[in-house]
Amino acid sequence: MIQFPEPEAMIGMQPDDLAWFVLAHIREQGGTTHRENYVASWQRGSQTNAVRRSMAEAFAWLEVQQLLVPDPGHGSSERYRVSRRGETVDTEAAFKRMRSASQFSLDLLHPRIREKAGASYSRGDFGPAVLLAFVEVENGRAECIPHHRSGRRASHARRLREGLGFAR
């Protein structure tokens, strides 16, 4: 069972830090919740309003990251469920990897690198993402190398792709 921090700590946490607790709690409760009721359920004495505000911010962060999405099976726009992406984030370590990945904008990458490595990076699979990006950089570099007099382009990128098991 998920153990939430004390109210003072919850109030002091950033939304993305508190979000793991909210996501894990909703998963424990069957994966669906009503946003307004969930936030309103947090009674903490004189700190109730501040705790509810923190919970609402964490909930909103989970929505932006597409870890919680509107539940299409209910008419209420306030009914949410853990998304398919949220279901893959089943440990705190996986959540931290996903959060780290979400802090870097893929829009900063060259379009070819984003196309090849973006999905792996977004899933938190950093090792494969780096390899895919590196191969794409090598492909681009090889395209800039003039043809050898035999008519064949220098093949460092091809050898790298073959060695890593990537087919072109």
C-alpha positions in Angstrom: 0.0 0.0 0.0 1.3 3.4 -1.0 2.4 5.5 2.0 1.9 9.3 1.4 4.3 11.8 3.0 3.1 13.9 5.9 0.9 16.9 5.0 3.7 19.5 5.5 5.9 17.5 3.1 3.1 17.1 0.6 2.5 20.9 0.6 6.2 21.5 0.0 6.6 19.0 -2.8 6.6 19.9 -6.5 3.7 18.5 -8.5 6.0 16.0 -10.4 7.4 14.7 -7.0 4.0 14.2 -5.5 2.6 12.7 -8.8 4.2 9.3 -8.2 2.2 8.9 -5.0 -1.0 9.9 -6.7 -0.4 7.6 -9.7 0.5 4.6 -7.4 -2.5 5.3 -5.2 -5.0 5.4 -8.1 -3.5 2.2 -9.5 -4.0 0.5 -6.1 -7.7 1.6 -6.2 -8.3 -0.1 -9.5 -6.9 2.4 -12.0 -9.9 4.8 -12.2 -11.0 7.8 -10.2 -13.1 10.9 -10.3 -10.8 13.9 -10.2 -12.9 16.3 -8.1 -13.8 13.5 -5.6 -10.2 12.4 -5.4 -8.9 15.8 -4.6 -11.7 16.6 -2.2 -11.1 13.4 -0.3 -7.9 14.7 1.2 -8.8 15.9 4.7 -5.8 17.2 6.7 -7.2 19.5 9.4 -6.1 23.1 9.1 -3.9 22.1 6.1 -6.7 20.6 4.0 -6.9 23.4 1.4 -3.1 23.5 0.9 -2.9 19.7 0.6 -5.9 19.6 -1.8 -4.1 22.3 -3.9 -1.0 20.1 -4.0 -3.0 17.1 -5.0 -4.8 19.0 -7.7 -1.4 20.2 -9.1 0.0 16.6 -9.1 -3.2 15.3 -10.8 -2.8 18.0 -13.5 0.8 17.1 -14.0 -0.2 13.4 -14.5 -2.7 14.6 -17.1 -0.1 16.6 -19.0 2.2 13.6 -19.1 -0.6 11.5 -20.3 -0.4 9.1 -17.4 -4.0 9.8 -16.5 -6.6 10.3 -19.2 -10.3 10.8 -19.4 -12.1 7.5 -19.0 -14.0 7.0 -22.3 -16.4 4.6 -20.7 -18.1 7.2 -18.5 -20.1 10.2 -19.4 -18.4 12.4 -16.8 -15.5 14.6 -18.0 -14.1 14.3 -14.4 -13.7 10.5 -14.6 -10.1 9.5 -15.2 -8.2 6.2 -15.7 -4.5 5.3 -15.7 -3.4 5.4 -19.4 -1.6 2.6 -21.2 1.6 4.7 -20.7 0.8 5.0 -17.0 0.4 1.3 -16.8 4.0 0.8 -17.9 5.2 3.1 -15.1 4.7 0.5 -12.4 7.7 1.3 -10.1 9.1 4.4 -8.6 12.3 3.9 -10.6 10.3 3.6 -13.9 8.5 6.8 -12.9 11.8 8.7 -12.3 13.1 7.5 -15.7 9.9 8.7 -17.4 10.0 12.0 -15.5 13.7 12.6 -16.5 12.8 11.9 -20.2 9.9 14.3 -20.1 12.1 17.2 -18.9 14.0 17.2 -22.3 12.1 18.5 -25.3 12.5 16.2 -28.3 11.8 19.3 -30.4 15.4 20.2 -29.8 16.7 17.2 -31.7 17.4 17.1 -35.5 14.2 15.7 -37.2 16.0 12.5 -38.4 17.4 11.8 -34.9 14.0 12.5 -33.3 12.3 10.1 -35.8 14.7 7.3 -35.1 15.4 7.7 -31.4 12.5 9.8 -30.0 10.1 6.9 -29.1 12.8 5.0 -27.2 13.8 8.2 -25.3 10.2 9.0 -24.4 9.8 5.5 -23.0 12.9 6.0 -20.8 14.9 3.5 -22.8 18.0 5.7 -22.9 20.5 3.1 -24.0 18.8 2.2 -27.2 17.9 5.8 -27.8 21.5 6.8 -27.6 22.6 4.0 -30.0 19.8 4.9 -32.5 20.8 8.5 -32.4 24.5 7.7 -32.8 23.7 5.5 -35.8 21.7 8.3 -37.4 24.5 10.8 -36.8 26.9 8.3 -38.4 24.5 7.9 -41.3 24.4 11.6 -41.8 28.2 11.9 -41.6 28.6 9.1 -44.1 26.3 10.8 -46.5 28.6 13.8 -46.5 31.8 11.8 -47.2 32.6 11.8 -51.0 32.4 8.5 -52.9 35.6 6.5 -53.2 37.0 6.2 -56.7 35.5 2.7 -56.8 32.1 4.3 -56.8 31.3 3.2 -53.2 30.7 5.5 -50.3 32.8 5.2 -47.2 31.1 2.5 -45.2 31.8 3.2 -41.5 28.2 3.8 -40.8 27.2 0.7 -42.6 29.7 -1.4 -40.6 28.4 0.2 -37.4 24.8 -0.6 -38.3 25.6 -4.2 -39.2 27.7 -4.6 -36.0 24.8 -3.3 -33.9 22.2 -5.4 -35.7 20.4 -2.5 -37.4 19.3 -3.0 -40.9 18.9 0.0 -43.2 
